[in-house]
Amino acid sequence: MPAKRAASITASVALLGAMAFLLREPVMLAIGDYLVIQDELKPADLIHVIAGPDDRTDYAIQLHRQGYGKQIFFTGGWCSYHGYRHGEHGSERSVAQGIPQEDIAFDDSEVTSTHAEAVRLREFIARNAPQVRTVIIVSDPYHMRRSRWTYEKVLGDEITVQMAPVPFGTTPYQRRWWQDQASRQYVAKEYLKMFYYLARYQLAFGPGKDWLASLDRE
C-alpha cells in the first residue's frame, strides 16, 4: 500500500510538472500581452510620439506616410542617455526622411514621465490645434496599457486616443519577454509603474500625494 501511494504521488507530481512546463509559455505570453494594446487604426488628426529611441519616430513616419495622421507631434527635452533633445531630434529625423516641416510640431521642454508628456500634448492641442479630436500614440509595445490610461485621463472624453505600438521585430523588445533581459526588465517595471500611476493619479491624497509626486519618473 505505501509503495502504491508513493507511486501515485510521484505520478501526480510528474503530471503537474508536465502541465506547468506545457502551460509556461502561454502564461508568460499572456503576462506580456496584457501590457500591449494595439488598436485597429483609423486616420487621426495627430500622431504623438512619446520621447524615446528612434524606432518610435520611424514608426510614426511610416504611419504618417500611410495617411494615418495629418501631423506628427514630438515631446521631450534634453536626454543625457541619447545625447539630444528628443523633440528637436524627432523633428529633424522626420524632415530628413521626407516629412514636410509643416506636418511636424514639437515641444522640447523637459519631461520626466509619461504623464508629463500627456500634459504637454494637452497644452499643445489647447494652444495650437484646438480642432484635434483624435490622436494616435506611438511608443514601445509594453508601454501601451499605462500610456492609454494616462492619456485618456489627461485628455478627457473629448479626444479619442488610439494606441500604435512599435511592432515587435522593429523595436528591440521581444514578445517572448522572459527570454531577453531588456524585455524582462521592461515588463517588470511596467507592472510596478501601473500600480504607482493608479496610486499617484487616482487614489492618493494629502501628504501621500505629495510624496508620490516626488517619485514621478518615466
C-alpha positions in Angstrom: 0.0 0.0 0.0 2.7 2.5 0.9 4.5 1.7 -2.4 1.3 2.2 -4.4 0.7 5.5 -2.6 4.3 6.7 -3.3 3.9 5.8 -6.9 0.6 7.7 -7.1 2.2 10.8 -5.6 5.2 10.6 -7.9 2.9 10.3 -10.9 0.8 13.3 -9.7 3.9 15.4 -9.2 5.2 14.4 -12.6 1.9 15.3 -14.2 1.7 18.6 -12.5 5.3 19.3 -13.6 4.5 18.4 -17.2 1.4 20.6 -17.2 3.4 23.5 -15.7 6.0 23.1 -18.4 3.4 23.0 -21.2 1.5 26.0 -19.9 4.5 28.1 -19.0 4.8 29.8 -22.4 1.1 30.7 -22.8 1.0 32.1 -19.3 4.2 34.1 -19.8 2.9 35.4 -23.1 -0.3 36.4 -21.5 1.5 38.4 -18.9 3.4 40.4 -21.5 0.5 40.7 -24.0 -1.7 42.3 -21.3 0.5 45.3 -21.4 0.3 45.6 -25.2 -2.7 47.5 -26.7 -2.8 47.7 -30.5 -5.9 49.4 -31.8 -7.2 49.0 -35.3 -6.1 52.4 -36.5 -8.3 54.9 -38.3 -7.0 58.2 -39.7 -6.4 60.7 -36.9 -5.8 64.4 -36.6 -2.4 64.0 -34.9 0.3 61.4 -34.2 2.1 61.8 -30.9 5.5 60.2 -30.4 6.4 59.7 -26.8 10.1 60.5 -26.2 12.3 57.6 -26.7 14.5 55.7 -29.2 14.4 56.4 -33.0 12.3 53.3 -33.8 9.3 55.3 -32.3 10.0 58.2 -34.6 10.4 55.9 -37.6 7.1 54.1 -37.0 5.3 57.5 -36.7 6.8 58.5 -40.0 5.5 55.2 -41.5 2.0 55.9 -40.1 2.1 59.5 -41.5 3.1 58.2 -44.9 0.2 55.7 -44.8 -2.2 58.5 -44.2 -3.0 57.8 -40.5 -2.1 61.2 -39.2 -2.1 64.8 -40.6 0.7 65.9 -38.3 3.4 64.4 -36.1 4.0 65.9 -32.6 7.1 65.1 -30.6 7.8 65.8 -26.9 10.9 65.6 -24.8 13.8 67.8 -23.9 17.5 67.1 -23.3 18.3 63.4 -22.8 21.8 62.7 -21.5 21.4 59.0 -22.4 20.8 59.6 -26.1 22.7 62.9 -26.3 20.0 65.1 -27.9 16.8 66.9 -27.3 14.0 64.4 -28.1 11.5 66.8 -29.6 14.0 68.6 -31.8 15.7 65.3 -32.8 12.4 63.7 -33.8 11.6 66.7 -36.0 15.0 66.7 -37.7 14.8 62.9 -38.3 11.4 63.2 -39.8 12.4 66.1 -42.2 15.5 64.1 -43.2 13.1 61.2 -44.2 11.0 63.5 -46.3 8.2 64.6 -44.0 7.2 68.2 -44.7 8.2 70.6 -42.0 4.6 71.9 -41.8 3.5 68.4 -40.9 5.7 68.4 -37.8 5.5 70.1 -34.4 7.4 69.5 -31.2 7.8 70.6 -27.6 11.3 70.1 -26.4 10.7 71.3 -22.8 11.8 68.9 -20.1 9.5 65.9 -19.3 10.2 63.3 -16.7 7.3 61.0 -17.1 4.6 59.6 -19.4 2.1 61.8 -17.5 4.2 64.9 -18.2 4.2 64.1 -21.9 0.5 63.7 -21.9 0.2 67.1 -20.3 2.5 68.6 -23.0 0.2 67.1 -25.6 -2.9 68.6 -24.0 -1.2 72.0 -23.8 -0.1 71.8 -27.5 -3.7 71.0 -28.6 -5.2 73.8 -26.5 -2.7 76.3 -27.7 -2.1 75.4 -31.4 -4.6 72.8 -32.5 -8.0 73.1 -30.9 -9.5 71.2 -33.8 -7.8 68.0 -32.8 -10.2 65.3 -31.8 -8.3 62.1 -32.5 -4.7 61.2 -31.6 -2.5 58.2 -32.3 0.0 57.5 -29.6 3.3 55.8 -30.6 5.6 54.1 -28.1 7.0 50.7 -27.1 4.6 47.7 -27.0 4.9 47.2 -23.3 4.3 50.9 -22.6 0.8 50.9 -24.2 -1.5 50.0 -21.4 -0.2 52.6 -19.0 0.0 55.1 -21.7 -3.6 54.7 -22.7 -4.8 55.0 -19.1 -2.7 58.1 -18.7 -3.6 59.9 -21.9 -7.3 59.2 -21.6 -7.2 60.6 -18.1 -5.2 63.7 -19.1 -7.0 64.5 -22.4 -10.5 63.7 -21.2 -13.5 62.5 -23.2 -13.4 65.0 -26.0 -10.3 63.5 -27.6 -10.2 59.9 -28.8 -6.9 58.1 -28.2 -5.6 55.3 -30.4 -2.6 53.2 -29.5 0.0 52.2 -32.0 2.9 50.3 -30.5 6.1 49.9 -32.5 5.9 46.4 -34.0 7.9 43.6 -32.5 10.7 43.0 -34.9 11.3 46.7 -35.2 11.5 47.5 -31.5 14.4 45.9 -29.6 12.0 44.3 -27.2 10.8 40.7 -27.6 7.3 39.3 -27.3 8.8 36.3 -25.5 10.0 38.8 -22.9 11.2 36.3 -20.4 14.0 35.2 -22.8 15.5 38.7 -23.1 17.0 40.7 -20.3 15.9 44.2 -21.5 12.4 42.9 -22.2 12.2 41.2 -18.7 13.2 44.4 -17.1 10.7 46.4 -19.1 7.7 44.2 -18.3 8.5 44.0 -14.6 8.9 47.8 -14.4 5.7 48.4 -16.3 3.6 46.4 -13.8 5.2 48.4 -11.0 4.6 51.7 -12.7 0.9 50.8 -13.4 0.3 50.3 -9.7 2.2 53.5 -9.0 0.2 55.5 -11.5 -3.0 54.2 -10.1 -1.9 55.3 -6.6 -0.3 58.6 -7.7 -3.0 59.9 -10.1 -6.2 58.4 -8.8 -6.1 57.2 -5.2 -3.6 59.4 -3.4 -4.5 62.5 -1.4 -2.9 64.8 1.1 0.8 64.3 2.1 0.8 60.9 0.5 0.1 62.5 -2.9 2.9 65.0 -2.5 5.3 62.2 -1.6 4.3 60.1 -4.6 4.7 63.1 -6.8 8.4 63.4 -5.7 8.9 59.9 -7.2 7.3 60.5 -10.5 9.8 59.4 -13.2 9.1 57.7 -16.5 
